[in-house]
Structures are given as C-alpha cells and as structure tokens.
C-alpha cells in the first residue's frame, strides 16, 4: 500500500484535493497531522509516499530521497523531449503506475 497525504501545515482545501487525487490514483489517503515522513514509512511499510502541498506534489522514498515536480520546470522538460532525452516526470509516474499493474501508453510529440 502506498499513501498520499498532505504537508503538515495544510488547509482543508488541500486535504480535500489530496483525497480526490488519492482516489483517482488508487492510493490510500492518510490524514498526516504532525507525523513525520519517516514515521509514516515505519507505520505503513510503503514503497513511497506522495505529499500534496500548496506548492505541488512531492514523492518521498524510504532512502530519504524525494522528487518534487514544479510547473516552472515545464520549459526544461519540453526542451529535453525535443532533444529526445525523455521526461523524468513521465518516468517517475510510469514507475508508480507499473507497480500498480496499469498499462499506460504516452505519446508526446512537439
């Protein structure tokens, strides 16, 4: 089971958005409160934890690694795709979805 939660200081709108996002991604929403990310990993024994905050989505991994996606990176992502270098966001999402046995085909053309 992988979970989606919010930042420790999140408002009700972010919490509601997180619930909807978790449901659409077939993840479990966990109300976080003041619980730390390491404590969540210990309690839920998951492969990753997605954290929704006002600034965007961050995916945490047990090895104290995290990946944050920002819209400001869109121009760099487009340049990488145009050069045929691939997209880290797409790869990360594919990894997440592959673990859930979903088949996704993405065709990105510019």
DSSP file (Angstrom, degrees, kcal/mol; ACC not computed):
  #  RESIDUE AA STRUCTURE BP1 BP2  ACC     N-H-->O    O-->H-N    N-H-->O    O-->H-N    TCO  KAPPA ALPHA  PHI   PSI    X-CA   Y-CA   Z-CA
    1    1 A X              0   0    0      0, 0.0     2,-0.4     0, 0.0    47,-0.1   0.000 360.0 360.0 360.0 127.7    0.0    0.0    0.0
    2    2 A X        -     0   0    0     44,-0.2    26,-1.8    45,-0.1     2,-0.3  -0.878 360.0-146.8-110.4 148.8    1.3    3.4   -1.0
    3    3 A X  E     -ab  28  49A   0     45,-1.0    47,-2.5    -2,-0.4     2,-0.4  -0.773  12.9-151.8-120.6 158.5   -0.2    6.5    0.5
    4    4 A X  E     +ab  29  50A   0     24,-2.4    26,-2.0    -2,-0.3     2,-0.2  -0.995  29.4 156.1-124.1 133.5   -0.9   10.1   -0.3
    5    5 A X  E     - b   0  51A   0     45,-2.8    47,-2.9    -2,-0.4     2,-0.2  -0.726  33.4-107.2-140.4-171.9   -1.0   12.7    2.4
    6    6 A X  E     - b   0  52A   0     24,-0.4    47,-0.2    45,-0.3     4,-0.1  -0.691  42.1 -80.1-117.5 171.9   -0.6   16.4    2.7
    7    7 A X        -     0   0    0     45,-1.5     3,-0.3    -2,-0.2    26,-0.2  -0.309  49.4-106.5 -63.5 158.5    2.1   18.7    4.2
    8    8 A X  S    S+     0   0    0      1,-0.3     2,-0.9    24,-0.1    -1,-0.1   0.880 117.5  46.1 -58.7 -38.8    2.0   19.0    8.0
    9    9 A X  S    S+     0   0    0     25,-0.0     2,-0.3     2,-0.0    -1,-0.3  -0.753  84.0 142.9-105.9  85.0    0.6   22.5    7.7
   10   10 A X        -     0   0    0     -2,-0.9     2,-0.1    -3,-0.3    -4,-0.1  -0.917  42.4-128.9-124.4 150.9   -2.2   22.2    5.1
   11   11 A X     >  -     0   0    0     -2,-0.3     4,-2.0     1,-0.1     5,-0.2  -0.364  34.6 -98.1 -90.4 175.7   -5.6   23.7    4.9
   12   12 A X  H  > S+     0   0    0      1,-0.2     4,-2.4     2,-0.2     5,-0.2   0.843 120.8  57.5 -64.1 -35.1   -8.9   22.0    4.3
   13   13 A X  H  > S+     0   0    0      2,-0.2     4,-2.3     1,-0.2    -1,-0.2   0.917 108.1  46.4 -63.3 -43.3   -8.9   22.7    0.6
   14   14 A X  H  > S+     0   0    0      2,-0.2     4,-2.5     1,-0.2    -2,-0.2   0.905 111.6  52.5 -64.7 -41.5   -5.5   20.9    0.1
   15   15 A X  H  X S+     0   0    0     -4,-2.0     4,-1.9     2,-0.2    -2,-0.2   0.903 110.7  46.8 -62.1 -41.3   -6.8   18.0    2.2
   16   16 A X  H  X S+     0   0    0     -4,-2.4     4,-2.0     2,-0.2    -1,-0.2   0.906 111.9  50.5 -67.3 -40.8   -9.9   17.6    0.1
   17   17 A X  H  X S+     0   0    0     -4,-2.3     4,-2.6     1,-0.2    -2,-0.2   0.897 108.9  52.8 -61.9 -39.9   -7.8   17.8   -3.1
   18   18 A X  H  X S+     0   0    0     -4,-2.5     4,-2.8     2,-0.2    -1,-0.2   0.882 106.6  52.6 -63.9 -38.9   -5.5   15.1   -1.7
   19   19 A X  H  X S+     0   0    0     -4,-1.9     4,-2.1     2,-0.2    -1,-0.2   0.926 112.0  45.2 -62.5 -44.8   -8.4   12.8   -1.0
   20   20 A X  H  X S+     0   0    0     -4,-2.0     4,-2.3     2,-0.2    -2,-0.2   0.922 114.5  48.4 -65.3 -44.5   -9.7   13.2   -4.6
   21   21 A X  H  X S+     0   0    0     -4,-2.6     4,-1.7     2,-0.2    -2,-0.2   0.913 110.5  51.3 -62.4 -43.8   -6.2   12.7   -6.0
   22   22 A X  H  <>S+     0   0    0     -4,-2.8     5,-3.2     1,-0.2     4,-0.2   0.917 110.9  48.6 -60.1 -44.0   -5.5    9.6   -3.9
   23   23 A X  H ><5S+     0   0    0     -4,-2.1     3,-1.2     1,-0.2    -1,-0.2   0.917 110.5  50.0 -63.4 -43.5   -8.8    8.1   -5.0
   24   24 A X  H 3<5S+     0   0    0     -4,-2.3    -1,-0.2     1,-0.3    -2,-0.2   0.777 114.5  45.1 -67.7 -25.2   -8.0    8.8   -8.7
   25   25 A X  T 3<5S-     0   0    0     -4,-1.7    -1,-0.3    -5,-0.2    -2,-0.2   0.310 113.2-117.2 -99.0   7.5   -4.6    7.2   -8.3
   26   26 A X  T < 5S+     0   0    0     -3,-1.2     2,-0.3    -4,-0.2    -3,-0.2   0.893  71.8 133.0  56.4  42.5   -5.9    4.2   -6.4
   27   27 A X      < -     0   0    0     -5,-3.2     2,-0.5    -6,-0.2    -1,-0.2  -0.719  61.5-106.0-114.3 167.8   -3.8    5.2   -3.3
   28   28 A X  E     -a    3   0A   0    -26,-1.8   -24,-2.4    -2,-0.3     2,-0.4  -0.850  27.0-138.9 -98.0 126.0   -4.8    5.5    0.3
   29   29 A X  E     -a    4   0A   0     -2,-0.5     2,-0.4   -26,-0.2   -24,-0.2  -0.705  20.0-169.3 -82.3 132.5   -5.3    9.0    1.7
   30   30 A X        -     0   0    0    -26,-2.0     2,-0.6    -2,-0.4   -24,-0.4  -0.990  23.8-128.9-123.1 125.7   -3.8    9.3    5.2
   31   31 A X        -     0   0    0     -2,-0.4   -26,-0.1     1,-0.2    -2,-0.0  -0.643  27.5-166.6 -71.9 121.2   -4.5   12.4    7.4
   32   32 A X    >   +     0   0    0     -2,-0.6     3,-1.8     1,-0.2     2,-0.2   0.908  14.8 169.4 -83.8 -45.3   -1.0   13.4    8.4
   33   33 A X  T 3  S-     0   0    0      1,-0.2    -1,-0.2   -26,-0.2   -23,-0.1  -0.506  77.5 -27.7  64.0-131.1   -1.3   15.9   11.2
   34   34 A X  T 3  S+     0   0    0     -2,-0.2    -1,-0.2   -25,-0.0     2,-0.2   0.204  99.2 131.8-101.9  14.2    2.2   16.4   12.7
   35   35 A X    <   -     0   0    0     -3,-1.8     2,-0.1     1,-0.1   -27,-0.0  -0.474  54.8-127.1 -70.9 134.7    3.5   12.9   11.8
   36   36 A X     >  -     0   0    0     -2,-0.2     4,-1.9     1,-0.1     5,-0.1  -0.342  18.8-113.3 -76.9 161.2    6.9   12.9   10.1
   37   37 A X  H  > S+     0   0    0      2,-0.2     4,-2.4     1,-0.2     5,-0.2   0.932 117.6  51.8 -61.5 -47.2    7.6   11.2    6.8
   38   38 A X  H  > S+     0   0    0      1,-0.2     4,-2.2     2,-0.2    -1,-0.2   0.894 109.1  51.4 -58.1 -37.5   10.0    8.6    8.4
   39   39 A X  H  > S+     0   0    0      2,-0.2     4,-2.3     1,-0.2    -1,-0.2   0.878 108.4  51.4 -66.1 -36.6    7.2    7.8   11.0
   40   40 A X  H  X S+     0   0    0     -4,-1.9     4,-2.7     2,-0.2     5,-0.3   0.910 109.0  50.7 -65.7 -41.5    4.7    7.3    8.2
   41   41 A X  H  X S+     0   0    0     -4,-2.4     4,-1.9     1,-0.2     5,-0.3   0.915 112.2  47.5 -61.0 -42.0    7.1    4.9    6.4
   42   42 A X  H  < S+     0   0    0     -4,-2.2    -2,-0.2    -5,-0.2    -1,-0.2   0.910 116.2  43.3 -64.8 -42.3    7.5    3.0    9.7
   43   43 A X  H  < S+     0   0    0     -4,-2.3    -2,-0.2     1,-0.2    -1,-0.2   0.883 125.6  29.2 -73.1 -39.5    3.8    2.8   10.4
   44   44 A X  H  < S-     0   0    0     -4,-2.7    -2,-0.2    -5,-0.2    -3,-0.2   0.541  85.7-142.3-105.5  -8.4    2.6    2.0    6.8
   45   45 A X     <  +     0   0    0     -4,-1.9     2,-0.2    -5,-0.3    -3,-0.1   0.914  44.2 158.9  48.2  55.0    5.5    0.0    5.3
   46   46 A X        -     0   0    0     -5,-0.3   -44,-0.2    -6,-0.1    16,-0.2  -0.655  52.2-128.0-109.0 165.0    5.0    1.5    1.9
   47   47 A X  S    S-     0   0    0      1,-0.2    15,-0.7    -2,-0.2     2,-0.3   0.807  89.7  -4.0 -79.6 -31.8    7.3    1.9   -1.1
   48   48 A X  E     - C   0  61A   0     13,-0.2   -45,-1.0   -47,-0.1     2,-0.4  -0.982  58.7-141.9-155.8 161.2    6.7    5.6   -1.5
   49   49 A X  E     -bC   3  60A   0     11,-2.2    11,-3.2    -2,-0.3     2,-0.5  -0.995  13.2-149.9-130.1 124.3    4.6    8.4    0.0
   50   50 A X  E     -bC   4  59A   0    -47,-2.5   -45,-2.8    -2,-0.4     2,-0.5  -0.823  13.3-162.8 -93.4 131.2    3.1   11.2   -2.2
   51   51 A X  E     -bC   5  58A   0      7,-3.3     7,-2.4    -2,-0.5     2,-0.5  -0.964   2.9-156.9-120.2 119.3    2.8   14.5   -0.3
   52   52 A X  E     +bC   6  57A   0    -47,-2.9   -45,-1.5    -2,-0.5     2,-0.3  -0.829  22.4 162.2 -96.4 129.1    0.5   17.2   -1.7
   53   53 A X  E >   - C   0  56A   0      3,-2.6     3,-1.6    -2,-0.5   -43,-0.1  -0.831  55.8 -94.5-133.3 172.5    1.2   20.8   -0.6
   54   54 A X  T 3  S+     0   0    0     -2,-0.3     3,-0.1     1,-0.3   -44,-0.0   0.768 124.9  54.5 -60.0 -25.4    0.2   24.2   -1.9
   55   55 A X  T 3  S-     0   0    0      1,-0.3     2,-0.3    15,-0.0    -1,-0.3   0.504 122.0 -88.5 -88.6  -5.3    3.5   24.3   -3.9
   56   56 A X  E <   -C   53   0A   0     -3,-1.6    -3,-2.6    14,-0.1     2,-0.4  -0.903  58.0 -38.2 135.0-163.2    2.9   21.0   -5.6
   57   57 A X  E     -CD  52  69A   0     12,-0.6    12,-1.8    -2,-0.3     2,-0.4  -0.869  42.9-172.1-108.7 133.7    3.4   17.2   -5.3
   58   58 A X  E     -CD  51  68A   0     -7,-2.4    -7,-3.3    -2,-0.4     2,-0.6  -0.985  11.7-150.6-123.7 135.9    6.5   15.6   -3.8
   59   59 A X  E     -CD  50  67A   0      8,-2.9     8,-2.3    -2,-0.4     2,-0.4  -0.934  14.3-160.2-108.2 122.6    7.2   11.8   -3.8
   60   60 A X  E     -CD  49  66A   0    -11,-3.2   -11,-2.2    -2,-0.6     2,-0.3  -0.805   2.6-161.6-103.8 141.9    9.2   10.5   -0.9
   61   61 A X  E >>  -CD  48  65A   0      4,-3.0     3,-1.1    -2,-0.4     4,-0.8  -0.871  31.8-111.6-118.8 154.9   11.1    7.2   -0.9
   62   62 A X  T 34 S+     0   0    0    -15,-0.7   -14,-0.1    -2,-0.3    -1,-0.1   0.771 109.5  71.1 -59.1 -27.7   12.4    5.4    2.2
   63   63 A X  T 34 S-     0   0    0      1,-0.1    -1,-0.3     2,-0.0     3,-0.1   0.144 123.3 -98.5 -77.8  24.1   16.0    6.0    1.4
   64   64 A X  T <4 S+     0   0    0     -3,-1.1     2,-0.3     1,-0.3    -2,-0.2   0.803  84.9 134.7  62.3  31.5   15.5    9.7    2.3
   65   65 A X  E  <  -D   61   0A   0     -4,-0.8    -4,-3.0     2,-0.0     2,-0.3  -0.814  30.6-178.9-106.0 150.7   15.1   10.6   -1.4
   66   66 A X  E     -D   60   0A   0     -2,-0.3     2,-0.4    -6,-0.2    -6,-0.2  -0.996  17.2-154.1-148.2 152.8   12.4   12.8   -2.7
   67   67 A X  E     -D   59   0A   0     -8,-2.3    -8,-2.9    -2,-0.3     2,-0.4  -0.995  12.1-167.2-128.7 126.6   11.3   14.1   -6.1
   68   68 A X  E     -D   58   0A   0     -2,-0.4     2,-0.5   -10,-0.2   -10,-0.2  -0.931   6.8-153.2-116.3 137.9    9.4   17.3   -6.4
   69   69 A X  E     -D   57   0A   0    -12,-1.8   -12,-0.6    -2,-0.4     2,-0.4  -0.943  14.5-178.8-114.6 126.8    7.6   18.4   -9.6
   70   70 A X    >   -     0   0    0     -2,-0.5     3,-1.7   -14,-0.1     4,-0.1  -0.949  34.2-132.1-124.8 143.5    7.1   22.1  -10.4
   71   71 A X  G >  S+     0   0    0     -2,-0.4     3,-2.2     1,-0.3     4,-0.3   0.790 103.6  72.8 -61.3 -26.9    5.3   23.7  -13.3
   72   72 A X  G 3  S+     0   0    0      1,-0.3     3,-0.4     2,-0.1     4,-0.3   0.673  88.5  62.4 -63.7 -14.8    8.3   26.1  -13.6
   73   73 A X  G <> S+     0   0    0     -3,-1.7     4,-2.4     1,-0.2    -1,-0.3   0.453  74.4  98.2 -87.1  -0.8   10.2   23.1  -15.0
   74   74 A X  H <> S+     0   0    0     -3,-2.2     4,-2.6     1,-0.2     5,-0.2   0.890  79.5  51.8 -57.5 -44.2    7.9   22.8  -18.0
   75   75 A X  H  > S+     0   0    0     -3,-0.4     4,-2.1    -4,-0.3    -1,-0.2   0.916 112.0  46.3 -61.7 -42.9   10.2   24.6  -20.4
   76   76 A X  H  > S+     0   0    0     -4,-0.3     4,-2.2     2,-0.2    -1,-0.2   0.885 111.6  52.2 -66.1 -37.5   13.2   22.4  -19.5
   77   77 A X  H  X S+     0   0    0     -4,-2.4     4,-2.3     2,-0.2    -2,-0.2   0.915 109.2  49.6 -64.5 -42.0   11.0   19.3  -19.8
   78   78 A X  H  X S+     0   0    0     -4,-2.6     4,-2.5     2,-0.2    -2,-0.2   0.912 110.1  50.7 -63.4 -42.6    9.9   20.4  -23.3
   79   79 A X  H  X S+     0   0    0     -4,-2.1     4,-1.6     1,-0.2    -1,-0.2   0.910 110.1  50.1 -61.0 -42.5   13.5   21.0  -24.4
   80   80 A X  H  <>S+     0   0    0     -4,-2.2     5,-2.9     1,-0.2     6,-0.5   0.913 111.2  48.7 -62.6 -42.5   14.6   17.6  -23.1
   81   81 A X  H ><5S+     0   0    0     -4,-2.3     3,-1.3     1,-0.2    -2,-0.2   0.901 108.7  53.2 -64.3 -40.8   11.7   15.9  -25.0
   82   82 A X  H 3<5S+     0   0    0     -4,-2.5    -1,-0.2     1,-0.3    -2,-0.2   0.825 109.4  49.3 -63.7 -31.2   12.6   17.8  -28.2
   83   83 A X  T 3<5S-     0   0    0     -4,-1.6    -1,-0.3    -5,-0.2    -2,-0.2   0.444 117.9-115.0 -85.8  -0.5   16.1   16.6  -27.9
   84   84 A X  T < 5S+     0   0    0     -3,-1.3    -3,-0.2    -4,-0.3    -2,-0.1   0.715  78.7 127.5  76.9  20.6   14.8   13.0  -27.4
   85   85 A X      < -     0   0    0     -5,-2.9    -4,-0.2     1,-0.2    -5,-0.1   0.542  63.9-125.0 -89.9  -7.5   16.2   12.8  -23.9
   86   86 A X        -     0   0    0     -6,-0.5     2,-0.5    -5,-0.1    -1,-0.2  -0.163  21.6 -84.4  87.8 174.1   12.9   11.7  -22.2
   87   87 A X     >  -     0   0    0      1,-0.1     4,-2.3    -7,-0.1     5,-0.2  -0.981  18.7-154.0-128.1 120.8   11.0   13.2  -19.3
   88   88 A X  H  > S+     0   0    0     -2,-0.5     4,-2.5     1,-0.2     5,-0.2   0.864  97.7  53.8 -62.8 -36.9   11.8   12.4  -15.6
   89   89 A X  H  > S+     0   0    0      2,-0.2     4,-2.5     1,-0.2    -1,-0.2   0.935 109.4  47.4 -63.3 -46.0    8.2   13.1  -14.5
   90   90 A X  H  > S+     0   0    0      1,-0.2     4,-2.5     2,-0.2    -2,-0.2   0.914 112.6  50.1 -62.0 -42.2    6.8   10.7  -17.1
   91   91 A X  H  X S+     0   0    0     -4,-2.3     4,-2.2     2,-0.2    -1,-0.2   0.908 110.7  49.2 -62.6 -42.0    9.4    8.1  -16.0
   92   92 A X  H  X S+     0   0    0     -4,-2.5     4,-2.1     2,-0.2    -2,-0.2   0.915 112.3  47.5 -64.5 -42.6    8.5    8.5  -12.3
   93   93 A X  H  X S+     0   0    0     -4,-2.5     4,-3.0     1,-0.2     5,-0.2   0.902 109.8  53.6 -65.8 -39.8    4.8    8.2  -13.0
   94   94 A X  H  X S+     0   0    0     -4,-2.5     4,-3.1     2,-0.2    -2,-0.2   0.908 107.6  51.1 -60.2 -41.7    5.4    5.1  -15.1
   95   95 A X  H  X S+     0   0    0     -4,-2.2     4,-1.5     2,-0.2    -1,-0.2   0.931 112.5  46.4 -59.9 -45.8    7.3    3.6  -12.2
   96   96 A X  H  < S+     0   0    0     -4,-2.1     4,-0.4     1,-0.2    -2,-0.2   0.940 116.8  43.0 -62.8 -47.6    4.4    4.3   -9.9
   97   97 A X  H ><>S+     0   0    0     -4,-3.0     5,-1.9     1,-0.2     3,-1.3   0.861 108.0  59.1 -71.0 -35.0    1.8    3.0  -12.3
   98   98 A X  H ><5S+     0   0    0     -4,-3.1     3,-1.6     1,-0.3    -1,-0.2   0.875 101.1  56.5 -59.1 -36.7    3.8   -0.1  -13.3
   99   99 A X  T 3<5S+     0   0    0     -4,-1.5    -1,-0.3     1,-0.3    -2,-0.2   0.675 106.1  51.0 -69.4 -15.6    3.8   -1.1   -9.6
  100  100 A X  T < 5S-     0   0    0     -3,-1.3    -1,-0.3    -4,-0.4    -2,-0.2   0.260 116.9-114.4-103.4  10.0    0.0   -1.0   -9.7
  101  101 A X  T < 5 +     0   0    0     -3,-1.6     2,-0.3     1,-0.2    -3,-0.2   0.819  65.7 146.4  61.7  34.8   -0.1   -3.2  -12.9
  102  102 A X      < -     0   0    0     -5,-1.9     2,-0.6    -8,-0.1    -1,-0.2  -0.783  43.0-141.7 -97.9 146.6   -1.6   -0.4  -15.1
  103  103 A X        +     0   0    0     -2,-0.3     2,-0.4     2,-0.0    -5,-0.0  -0.942  25.3 176.0-109.2 116.4   -0.7   -0.2  -18.7
  104  104 A X        -     0   0    0     -2,-0.6     2,-0.5   -10,-0.1    -2,-0.0  -0.972  14.9-163.9-122.1 131.4   -0.2    3.4  -19.9
  105  105 A X        -     0   0    0     -2,-0.4     2,-0.5     2,-0.0    -2,-0.0  -0.971   9.9-170.5-115.5 121.3    0.9    4.5  -23.3
  106  106 A X        -     0   0    0     -2,-0.5     2,-0.6     2,-0.0    -2,-0.0  -0.947   7.3-170.7-115.3 125.7    2.0    8.0  -23.6
  107  107 A X        -     0   0    0     -2,-0.5     2,-0.6     2,-0.0    -2,-0.0  -0.933   8.5-176.9-116.7 106.7    2.7    9.6  -27.0
  108  108 A X        +     0   0    0     -2,-0.6     2,-0.4   -27,-0.0    -2,-0.0  -0.913   8.4 167.5-108.7 117.8    4.4   13.0  -26.6
  109  109 A X              0   0    0     -2,-0.6   -27,-0.1     1,-0.1    -2,-0.0  -0.982 360.0 360.0-131.1 142.9    5.0   15.0  -29.8
  110  110 A X              0   0    0     -2,-0.4    -1,-0.1   -29,-0.1   -28,-0.1   0.314 360.0 360.0-124.8 360.0    6.0   18.6  -30.3
